[in-house]
């Protein structure tokens, strides 16, 4: 992940693959959503390619949820995205035993109006804040079973993993992080979480070196201490913020103002305290009723999105190898060299079979064709679900004549780069297509 600079922050990320070389087991994702910039850290304890694919499914499902959520309260967005991705993975494992998720941990943060809202599940992710002088732990975990057993509450509530339960209860901070200009946020997974408190790390953070260099130096510390372990680290640097006061919920290694070691992190379920009145029976009934309603809602959402569809898939003949893998550029027999220079030929469509869990983002990364062109392609009429949804097993024609990939669209790819279509293809519509066809006088 290269360094990316935005108006109020910049970030960079790096995955240390370890001895196994399965870099996909630990993933760092960052993307824009209607609610602000989202950053995701996913880590699996599995050690095979299937678990690599499942960690990718987690990031895809979180991205899908946050790109389509419209009625969530901002403080619940990150937690609901984790619940949705966990339910998807759980149902996937029930249908196919070979795709049962291992112990997958995930941290999701939403940067909304200069405030950081975050939720997490599992025991392989961490987060710390550098305030210019010291590193404050916002989220950390014990790194051995003995220390886990020393705190029964941590052992019972925090070791919930993505895809292992039908009703995941992610952890959520009681209050959002409000950073100041100059603050830096460190999001990590795996063994890197054990070394963030090292003196070498503090020295790196105090140095004025660029963000990417800081990141690589810290990853180097991890690689030196635990060269065989997979780990990842993302660093976010804030600037030009309007916030006047920094606030955050301290992690378990930080003491509260009263001097005790209790965390200010929100835990699912009532927390017993001596001298406090226990919740009444009415409160318990309401709590269980809310849990049941949430389960019904998640179940309906999974059924509505992935099971029910009024338009069943249409079976088409299997594509030939040339259709699947070759880019075919047809040139009429009567076209001269002068005509070819003036009107270069366009590549023919490619055939793509939709797989389970596919998203428009994944298809774009493969072909660099905006979904609008695929949905509105005449040869794809009737091959989508409601609201243009993808149908697993359906075959689609990919009009690579509108691709930004120079290998797939050698003559016209520059017309469809992100500078023309927009970062999210927001500029693409019928007027955009008509302008292209008129410009090159082709149909």
Helices and strands as residue ranges (DSSP letters): E 4-5, E 9-16, G 23-25, E 26-33, E 36-44, H 49-68, G 74-76, H 77-95, G 97-99, E 104-112, E 115-121, E 125-130, E 135-139, H 145-149, H 152-157, E 171-173, E 184-190, G 191-194, H 199-206, H 211-225, E 231-238, E 265-266, H 281-306, H 321-325, H 337-342, E 350-353, H 360-367, H 371-375, G 378-380, G 386-388, E 395-398, G 400-402, G 413-416, H 418-421, H 430-439
